[in-house]
């Protein structure tokens, strides 16, 4: 028994049936794109922008693609900030609980135990760590207050000029190509 030709063709192509449509030409798959971010041989291009100073980074020139080292530094500092914030809240709660426990023992007129909250070691431990964490916050604030160096401003100006020249050349090239296509 012979099957109709269109059924055989559909089974071979494994494509949905099209009504009144020409067969679709085979498309070439595009070549895989290599990411510029992960290409260690590619150097970044300095652009006219400047990354403003924040608590996680000093002023930096804007580079495309941005080096992974800069990205990871910013990421790690943000994560460390969050961890320090959580630790600060936990230590503040712990200190408050120690103080409340000491107040309760005084009100009940209980004899102080060996690990009494009033003892210097427990409160001093919390205070030292809170002071250390406050030092990190001060360093973050100082980083955010950093001014953009004049050398970086000059570098951005040179990049801006280089970009303007590139855009002008590209516009002229397009104009010449359109003139050739129009027959002018």
FIDREN-555283 format. One record per residue: residue number from 1; x, y, z of N, C-alpha, C, O in turn. Coordinates in steps of 0.2 Angstrom, whole numbers. Example, Ala and Ser with C-alpha at 12.3 -4.5 7.8 and 13.67 -1.06 7.14 Angstrom:
2
[atom 1, [66, -28, 39], [62, -22, 39], [66, -16, 39], [71, -17, 42]]
[atom 2, [64, -11, 35], [68, -5, 36], [64, 0, 39], [67, 6, 40]]
This chain:
184
[atom 1, [4, -6, 0], [0, 0, 0], [4, 6, 0], [9, 7, 4]]
[atom 2, [3, 11, -5], [7, 17, -5], [4, 22, -1], [-2, 23, -2]]
[atom 3, [8, 26, 3], [5, 32, 6], [5, 38, 2], [10, 38, -2]]
[atom 4, [1, 42, 3], [1, 49, -1], [8, 52, 0], [11, 52, 6]]
[atom 5, [10, 56, -5], [17, 59, -5], [17, 64, 1], [22, 65, 4]]
[atom 6, [12, 68, 2], [12, 73, 7], [13, 71, 14], [16, 74, 18]]
[atom 7, [10, 65, 16], [10, 62, 22], [17, 59, 23], [20, 60, 29]]
[atom 8, [20, 56, 18], [27, 54, 19], [32, 60, 20], [36, 59, 24]]
[atom 9, [31, 65, 16], [35, 71, 17], [34, 74, 24], [39, 76, 27]]
[atom 10, [28, 74, 27], [27, 77, 33], [30, 73, 39], [33, 75, 43]]
[atom 11, [30, 66, 38], [34, 62, 43], [41, 63, 42], [44, 63, 48]]
[atom 12, [44, 63, 36], [51, 64, 36], [53, 71, 39], [58, 71, 42]]
[atom 13, [50, 76, 37], [52, 83, 40], [50, 84, 47], [53, 88, 51]]
[atom 14, [45, 80, 50], [42, 81, 56], [40, 88, 58], [42, 91, 63]]
[atom 15, [37, 91, 53], [35, 98, 54], [28, 98, 54], [25, 94, 51]]
[atom 16, [24, 103, 57], [17, 104, 57], [15, 105, 49], [19, 108, 45]]
[atom 17, [9, 103, 48], [6, 104, 41], [5, 111, 40], [2, 114, 44]]
[atom 18, [7, 113, 34], [6, 120, 32], [1, 120, 26], [2, 116, 21]]
[atom 19, [-4, 124, 26], [-9, 124, 20], [-6, 130, 16], [-6, 136, 18]]
[atom 20, [-6, 128, 9], [-4, 133, 4], [2, 137, 6], [2, 143, 4]]
[atom 21, [7, 134, 9], [13, 138, 10], [19, 134, 6], [19, 128, 6]]
[atom 22, [24, 138, 4], [29, 136, 1], [34, 132, 6], [34, 134, 12]]
[atom 23, [38, 127, 4], [42, 124, 9], [47, 129, 12], [50, 133, 8]]
[atom 24, [48, 129, 18], [53, 134, 22], [60, 132, 20], [62, 126, 21]]
[atom 25, [64, 137, 18], [71, 135, 17], [75, 134, 23], [73, 136, 29]]
[atom 26, [80, 129, 23], [83, 128, 29], [87, 134, 31], [91, 137, 27]]
[atom 27, [87, 135, 37], [90, 141, 40], [97, 139, 44], [97, 134, 47]]
[atom 28, [102, 142, 43], [108, 141, 46], [108, 143, 53], [105, 149, 54]]
[atom 29, [110, 139, 58], [110, 141, 65], [116, 146, 65], [121, 146, 63]]
[atom 30, [115, 152, 69], [120, 157, 70], [126, 154, 74], [125, 149, 78]]
[atom 31, [131, 156, 73], [137, 154, 77], [136, 156, 84], [134, 161, 85]]
[atom 32, [139, 152, 88], [138, 154, 96], [142, 160, 97], [148, 161, 95]]
[atom 33, [139, 164, 101], [142, 171, 102], [146, 170, 109], [144, 167, 114]]
[atom 34, [152, 172, 108], [157, 172, 114], [156, 178, 118], [156, 184, 115]]
[atom 35, [155, 177, 124], [153, 183, 128], [160, 187, 129], [165, 184, 131]]
[atom 36, [159, 193, 128], [165, 197, 129], [167, 198, 137], [173, 199, 138]]
[atom 37, [162, 197, 141], [164, 197, 148], [169, 191, 150], [173, 193, 155]]
[atom 38, [168, 186, 147], [172, 180, 149], [178, 179, 145], [182, 174, 146]]
[atom 39, [179, 184, 140], [185, 183, 136], [191, 187, 140], [191, 193, 140]]
[atom 40, [196, 183, 142], [201, 186, 146], [206, 190, 141], [210, 194, 144]]
[atom 41, [206, 189, 135], [210, 192, 130], [208, 199, 128], [212, 203, 126]]
[atom 42, [201, 200, 129], [199, 207, 127], [200, 212, 132], [198, 211, 138]]
[atom 43, [202, 217, 130], [203, 223, 135], [197, 227, 135], [194, 228, 130]]
[atom 44, [195, 230, 141], [189, 234, 141], [191, 241, 138], [196, 243, 137]]
[atom 45, [185, 244, 135], [186, 251, 132], [184, 256, 137], [178, 255, 140]]
[atom 46, [187, 261, 139], [185, 266, 143], [180, 271, 140], [182, 273, 134]]
[atom 47, [175, 272, 143], [169, 276, 140], [169, 282, 144], [173, 283, 149]]
[atom 48, [165, 287, 141], [165, 294, 144], [162, 294, 151], [163, 299, 155]]
[atom 49, [159, 289, 153], [156, 289, 160], [160, 288, 166], [166, 285, 165]]
[atom 50, [158, 290, 171], [162, 288, 178], [157, 285, 183], [152, 288, 184]]
[atom 51, [159, 280, 186], [155, 277, 191], [156, 281, 197], [161, 282, 200]]
[atom 52, [150, 284, 199], [151, 288, 205], [153, 284, 211], [151, 278, 212]]
[atom 53, [156, 287, 216], [158, 284, 222], [151, 282, 226], [147, 286, 227]]
[atom 54, [151, 276, 229], [146, 274, 233], [149, 271, 239], [155, 271, 240]]
[atom 55, [145, 268, 244], [148, 264, 250], [152, 258, 248], [156, 256, 252]]
[atom 56, [151, 255, 242], [154, 249, 240], [160, 250, 235], [164, 246, 234]]
[atom 57, [160, 256, 232], [166, 257, 227], [168, 265, 227], [164, 269, 228]]
[atom 58, [174, 266, 226], [177, 273, 225], [175, 275, 218], [172, 271, 214]]
[atom 59, [176, 281, 216], [175, 283, 209], [179, 279, 204], [185, 278, 205]]
[atom 60, [176, 276, 199], [179, 272, 194], [178, 274, 187], [172, 277, 186]]
[atom 61, [182, 273, 183], [181, 275, 176], [176, 269, 173], [177, 264, 175]]
[atom 62, [171, 271, 169], [167, 266, 166], [170, 263, 161], [172, 266, 156]]
[atom 63, [170, 256, 161], [174, 252, 156], [169, 247, 153], [165, 244, 157]]
[atom 64, [169, 246, 147], [164, 241, 144], [168, 236, 140], [172, 238, 136]]
[atom 65, [168, 230, 141], [164, 227, 146], [167, 228, 153], [174, 228, 153]]
[atom 66, [163, 229, 158], [166, 230, 165], [170, 224, 167], [168, 218, 167]]
[atom 67, [176, 225, 169], [180, 219, 171], [177, 215, 177], [174, 218, 181]]
[atom 68, [177, 209, 177], [174, 204, 182], [177, 206, 189], [173, 205, 194]]
[atom 69, [183, 208, 189], [186, 209, 196], [182, 215, 199], [181, 215, 205]]
[atom 70, [181, 220, 195], [177, 226, 198], [170, 224, 200], [167, 225, 206]]
[atom 71, [167, 220, 196], [160, 217, 197], [160, 213, 204], [156, 214, 208]]
[atom 72, [165, 209, 204], [165, 204, 210], [167, 208, 216], [164, 207, 222]]
[atom 73, [171, 213, 216], [173, 217, 222], [166, 221, 224], [165, 221, 230]]
[atom 74, [163, 224, 220], [156, 227, 222], [151, 222, 225], [148, 224, 230]]
[atom 75, [151, 216, 222], [146, 211, 224], [148, 209, 231], [144, 209, 236]]
[atom 76, [155, 208, 232], [157, 205, 239], [156, 211, 244], [154, 209, 250]]
[atom 77, [157, 217, 242], [156, 222, 247], [149, 223, 249], [148, 224, 255]]
[atom 78, [145, 223, 244], [137, 223, 246], [135, 217, 250], [132, 218, 255]]
[atom 79, [138, 211, 249], [136, 206, 253], [139, 206, 260], [136, 205, 265]]
[atom 80, [145, 209, 261], [148, 210, 267], [144, 215, 271], [143, 215, 277]]
[atom 81, [142, 221, 267], [138, 226, 271], [131, 223, 274], [130, 224, 279]]
[atom 82, [128, 219, 270], [122, 215, 272], [124, 211, 278], [120, 211, 283]]
[atom 83, [129, 207, 278], [131, 203, 284], [133, 207, 290], [131, 205, 295]]
[atom 84, [136, 213, 289], [138, 217, 295], [131, 220, 298], [131, 221, 304]]
[atom 85, [126, 222, 293], [120, 225, 296], [116, 219, 300], [114, 221, 305]]
[atom 86, [116, 213, 298], [113, 208, 301], [116, 207, 308], [113, 206, 313]]
[atom 87, [123, 207, 308], [127, 205, 314], [126, 211, 319], [125, 210, 325]]
[atom 88, [126, 217, 316], [124, 223, 321], [118, 222, 324], [117, 223, 330]]
[atom 89, [113, 221, 320], [106, 220, 323], [106, 214, 328], [103, 215, 334]]
[atom 90, [109, 209, 327], [109, 203, 331], [113, 205, 338], [111, 203, 343]]
[atom 91, [119, 209, 337], [122, 211, 343], [119, 216, 347], [119, 216, 354]]
[atom 92, [115, 220, 344], [111, 225, 348], [106, 222, 352], [104, 224, 358]]
[atom 93, [102, 217, 349], [97, 213, 352], [100, 209, 358], [97, 209, 363]]
[atom 94, [106, 206, 357], [109, 202, 362], [111, 207, 368], [110, 205, 374]]
[atom 95, [114, 213, 367], [116, 218, 372], [109, 220, 376], [109, 220, 382]]
[atom 96, [104, 221, 372], [98, 223, 375], [95, 217, 380], [93, 219, 385]]
[atom 97, [96, 211, 377], [93, 206, 382], [98, 205, 388], [95, 203, 393]]
[atom 98, [104, 206, 387], [109, 205, 393], [107, 211, 398], [107, 210, 404]]
[atom 99, [106, 217, 396], [104, 222, 400], [97, 221, 403], [96, 222, 409]]
[atom 100, [92, 218, 400], [86, 217, 403], [86, 211, 408], [83, 211, 413]]
[atom 101, [90, 206, 406], [91, 201, 411], [95, 203, 418], [93, 201, 423]]
[atom 102, [99, 208, 417], [103, 211, 423], [98, 215, 427], [98, 214, 433]]
[atom 103, [93, 218, 423], [88, 222, 427], [84, 218, 431], [82, 219, 436]]
[atom 104, [82, 212, 428], [77, 208, 431], [80, 204, 437], [77, 204, 442]]
[atom 105, [86, 203, 436], [90, 199, 442], [90, 204, 448], [90, 203, 454]]
[atom 106, [92, 211, 446], [92, 216, 452], [85, 217, 455], [85, 218, 461]]
[atom 107, [80, 217, 451], [73, 218, 454], [71, 212, 458], [68, 213, 463]]
[atom 108, [73, 206, 456], [71, 200, 460], [76, 199, 466], [75, 195, 470]]
[atom 109, [81, 203, 466], [86, 203, 472], [90, 196, 472], [91, 193, 477]]
[atom 110, [91, 194, 466], [94, 187, 466], [102, 188, 466], [105, 193, 464]]
[atom 111, [105, 183, 469], [113, 184, 469], [115, 183, 462], [113, 179, 458]]
[atom 112, [120, 187, 460], [123, 187, 453], [126, 180, 452], [130, 178, 456]]
[atom 113, [124, 177, 446], [127, 171, 445], [134, 171, 442], [137, 177, 441]]
[atom 114, [138, 166, 440], [144, 166, 438], [144, 170, 431], [149, 174, 429]]
[atom 115, [139, 168, 427], [139, 171, 420], [134, 177, 420], [129, 177, 416]]
[atom 116, [134, 181, 425], [130, 186, 426], [130, 191, 420], [136, 192, 418]]
[atom 117, [125, 193, 418], [125, 198, 412], [129, 205, 414], [131, 208, 409]]
[atom 118, [129, 206, 420], [133, 212, 422], [140, 211, 421], [144, 216, 421]]
[atom 119, [142, 205, 421], [150, 204, 421], [153, 207, 415], [149, 208, 409]]
[atom 120, [159, 210, 415], [162, 214, 410], [163, 210, 404], [162, 213, 399]]
[atom 121, [164, 203, 404], [166, 200, 398], [160, 199, 393], [162, 200, 387]]
[atom 122, [154, 198, 395], [149, 197, 390], [147, 204, 387], [146, 204, 381]]
[atom 123, [146, 209, 391], [144, 215, 388], [150, 218, 384], [149, 222, 379]]
[atom 124, [156, 217, 387], [162, 220, 383], [163, 217, 377], [165, 220, 372]]
[atom 125, [162, 210, 376], [162, 207, 370], [158, 210, 365], [160, 211, 359]]
[atom 126, [151, 211, 367], [146, 214, 362], [149, 221, 360], [148, 223, 354]]
[atom 127, [151, 225, 365], [153, 232, 364], [159, 232, 359], [159, 237, 354]]
[atom 128, [163, 228, 360], [169, 228, 355], [167, 226, 348], [170, 230, 344]]
[atom 129, [163, 221, 347], [161, 220, 341], [157, 225, 337], [157, 226, 331]]
[atom 130, [152, 228, 341], [149, 234, 339], [153, 240, 337], [152, 243, 332]]
[atom 131, [158, 241, 341], [163, 246, 339], [167, 245, 332], [168, 249, 328]]
[atom 132, [169, 238, 332], [172, 236, 326], [168, 237, 319], [170, 239, 314]]
[atom 133, [161, 235, 320], [157, 235, 315], [155, 243, 313], [155, 245, 307]]
[atom 134, [155, 247, 318], [154, 254, 317], [160, 257, 313], [159, 262, 309]]
[atom 135, [166, 254, 314], [172, 256, 310], [171, 255, 303], [174, 259, 299]]
[atom 136, [168, 249, 301], [167, 247, 294], [162, 252, 291], [163, 254, 285]]
[atom 137, [157, 254, 295], [152, 259, 292], [156, 265, 291], [154, 269, 286]]
[atom 138, [160, 267, 295], [164, 274, 294], [168, 273, 288], [168, 278, 284]]
[atom 139, [171, 268, 287], [175, 267, 281], [171, 267, 274], [173, 270, 269]]
[atom 140, [165, 264, 275], [160, 264, 269], [158, 271, 268], [158, 273, 262]]
[atom 141, [157, 275, 273], [155, 282, 272], [160, 286, 269], [159, 290, 265]]
[atom 142, [166, 285, 271], [172, 289, 269], [173, 287, 261], [175, 291, 257]]
[atom 143, [172, 281, 259], [173, 279, 252], [168, 282, 248], [169, 284, 242]]
[atom 144, [162, 283, 251], [156, 286, 247], [158, 294, 246], [155, 297, 241]]
[atom 145, [162, 297, 251], [163, 304, 250], [169, 306, 246], [171, 311, 245]]
[atom 146, [172, 300, 243], [178, 302, 239], [176, 306, 233], [171, 305, 230]]
[atom 147, [181, 310, 231], [180, 315, 225], [183, 311, 219], [187, 307, 220]]
[atom 148, [180, 313, 213], [183, 310, 207], [190, 314, 206], [190, 320, 205]]
[atom 149, [195, 310, 205], [201, 313, 203], [201, 317, 197], [198, 315, 192]]
[atom 150, [205, 322, 196], [206, 326, 190], [208, 321, 184], [206, 322, 178]]
[atom 151, [213, 317, 186], [215, 312, 180], [210, 308, 177], [210, 307, 171]]
[atom 152, [205, 306, 181], [200, 302, 179], [195, 306, 175], [192, 304, 170]]
[atom 153, [194, 313, 177], [190, 317, 173], [193, 318, 166], [189, 318, 161]]
[atom 154, [199, 319, 166], [203, 320, 159], [202, 314, 155], [202, 314, 149]]
[atom 155, [203, 308, 158], [202, 302, 155], [195, 301, 152], [195, 299, 146]]
[atom 156, [190, 303, 155], [183, 303, 153], [182, 308, 147], [179, 306, 142]]
[atom 157, [186, 314, 148], [185, 319, 142], [188, 316, 136], [186, 317, 130]]
[atom 158, [194, 313, 136], [197, 310, 131], [193, 304, 127], [192, 304, 121]]
[atom 159, [190, 300, 132], [185, 295, 129], [179, 298, 126], [177, 296, 120]]
[atom 160, [177, 304, 128], [171, 307, 125], [173, 310, 118], [169, 309, 114]]
[atom 161, [179, 313, 118], [181, 315, 112], [182, 310, 106], [180, 310, 101]]
[atom 162, [185, 304, 109], [186, 298, 104], [180, 296, 102], [179, 294, 96]]
[atom 163, [175, 296, 106], [168, 293, 104], [165, 298, 99], [161, 295, 95]]
[atom 164, [166, 304, 100], [163, 309, 96], [166, 308, 89], [162, 309, 84]]
[atom 165, [172, 307, 88], [176, 306, 82], [173, 300, 79], [172, 300, 73]]
[atom 166, [172, 295, 82], [170, 288, 80], [163, 289, 77], [161, 287, 72]]
[atom 167, [159, 293, 81], [152, 294, 78], [151, 298, 72], [147, 297, 67]]
[atom 168, [156, 303, 71], [156, 307, 65], [158, 303, 59], [155, 304, 54]]
[atom 169, [163, 299, 60], [166, 295, 55], [160, 290, 53], [160, 289, 47]]
[atom 170, [157, 287, 58], [152, 282, 56], [146, 286, 52], [143, 283, 47]]
[atom 171, [144, 292, 54], [139, 296, 50], [141, 297, 43], [137, 297, 39]]
[atom 172, [148, 299, 42], [150, 301, 36], [150, 294, 31], [148, 294, 25]]
[atom 173, [152, 289, 34], [152, 282, 31], [145, 280, 28], [144, 278, 23]]
[atom 174, [140, 281, 33], [133, 279, 31], [131, 284, 26], [127, 282, 21]]
[atom 175, [133, 290, 26], [130, 295, 21], [133, 293, 14], [130, 293, 9]]
[atom 176, [140, 291, 14], [143, 289, 8], [139, 283, 5], [138, 282, -1]]
[atom 177, [138, 278, 9], [135, 272, 7], [128, 273, 4], [126, 270, -1]]
[atom 178, [124, 278, 8], [117, 279, 5], [118, 283, -1], [113, 282, -5]]
[atom 179, [123, 287, -2], [123, 291, -8], [125, 286, -14], [123, 287, -20]]
[atom 180, [129, 281, -13], [131, 276, -18], [125, 272, -20], [124, 270, -26]]
[atom 181, [120, 270, -15], [115, 266, -16], [109, 270, -20], [105, 267, -24]]
[atom 182, [109, 276, -19], [104, 281, -22], [106, 283, -29], [102, 285, -33]]
[atom 183, [112, 282, -30], [115, 284, -37], [117, 291, -37], [117, 294, -43]]
[atom 184, [118, 294, -32], [120, 301, -32], [127, 302, -34], [129, 308, -34]]
